[in-house]
Amino acid sequence: MKMWRCTVCGLIVEAETPPDVCPRCGAPRERFAELTEDQVTVVRRSRATNQLHVDLLTRIQQIEAIADAGIEDNLDPGCLGVFRKAKEMASLVRQFGKAEIQVHVNKGKWG
């Protein structure tokens, strides 16, 4: 399957031929450019990496929920320390992940 990029809005479409009009901006078919194999590889790798970021953020939310439950349980100081540290580190990794996703968006690597 070929990939086409709208040169007006940047939308990437996977199809044997470009659409008659861009579904996002309405540009005519002539405004689509076929991506090279190298560009297609970058798009596919970006999509896979973006999905990994989404998966990581989902797991981090789960870790934060577990940490919150452990903090609420407050069995003893040692356990409380572990759960607080887990929540702190999960929050930090979540911030890193969101920042990296924003980098991908800014570079046109999201989509």
N, C-alpha and C positions, 0 to 999 in steps of 0.2 A: 504494500500500500504506500502510495506517495504522500508527501506532506507539502502543503501549500501555506504560505504566509501572506496575509493581506498586507500590502505595503502601506495602507492607510492607517489601520488600527493595530496591526500586529497579530491578529487572530490566526492561530494555526489550525488548519483543517486537514484531516486524514481522509483522502479519497483518491481515486484514480485520476479524476479531473477536478479542477477547482469549481466551486459552486457558481451559479450564474450571477449571484450577488452575495456579498459578505453578509452573513447572518447578524453580525454585530453592528457594522456601520453602513451597510447598504452599498458599498463600493462595487463597481462592476467586475466581472470575471477577469478582465484585462489587468486589474490591479493586484492580482495574486502572482506570487513568484514561487516556483518550485524550490524546495530546500535541497541542498546537496546532501550526499550521504553523510558527510561529516556533520552537517547541521542537524540531520535527522538523529544521528547518534547522540549529539548533545541534548536534543529535546527529550529523547527517551531516557537518557541518564538523569536528566533534571527531574523528569516526572517520577522516576524511581526514588531518587534521593528525597524529593519533596514528600512522597508517601512515607518514607522512613521518618522524616521529621514529624509528620502528623502522628504516626504510630508512637513515636517517642513521647510526644506531648500527651497522648492518651494515657500511656503508662505512668507518666509523671503525675497526672491527675489521680490515678489510682494510688500511687505511693503517698501523695499528700492526704488522701482520704484515710488511708491506713494509719499514717502518722497522727492525724487528728484524733482518730479513735484511740490510739495508744496514749496520747497526751491526756485525753479525757479520762481514760481508765486510771492513769497515774498510780500504777502498782507500787513502784518504788523509784528512788532517785536515778538509779542506773537505767531502768527502762525509759523513764521520762527523758533522760539525756539522749538516748538513742533515737527516740521518736522525734524529739525537737531537732536533732541534727539531720535526720532524714528529711523532715519538712524544709529545713533551711537549704539543704543541698538540692532538693527537688525544685524548690523555687528558683534557685540560681540556674539550674540546667534549663528550666522552663524559659527563663529570660533569655538565655543564650540561644535556645531553639527559635524563639520568636524573632530575635534579632537576625538570625541567619535566614529565616523565611523572608523577612523584609528585604534582605540583600538580594535574594533570588527574585523577588517581585521587582525590585528596582532595576535588576539586570535583564528583566524579561525572561527569566528562567522558571516562571511559574505558569503552568498551563499545559 
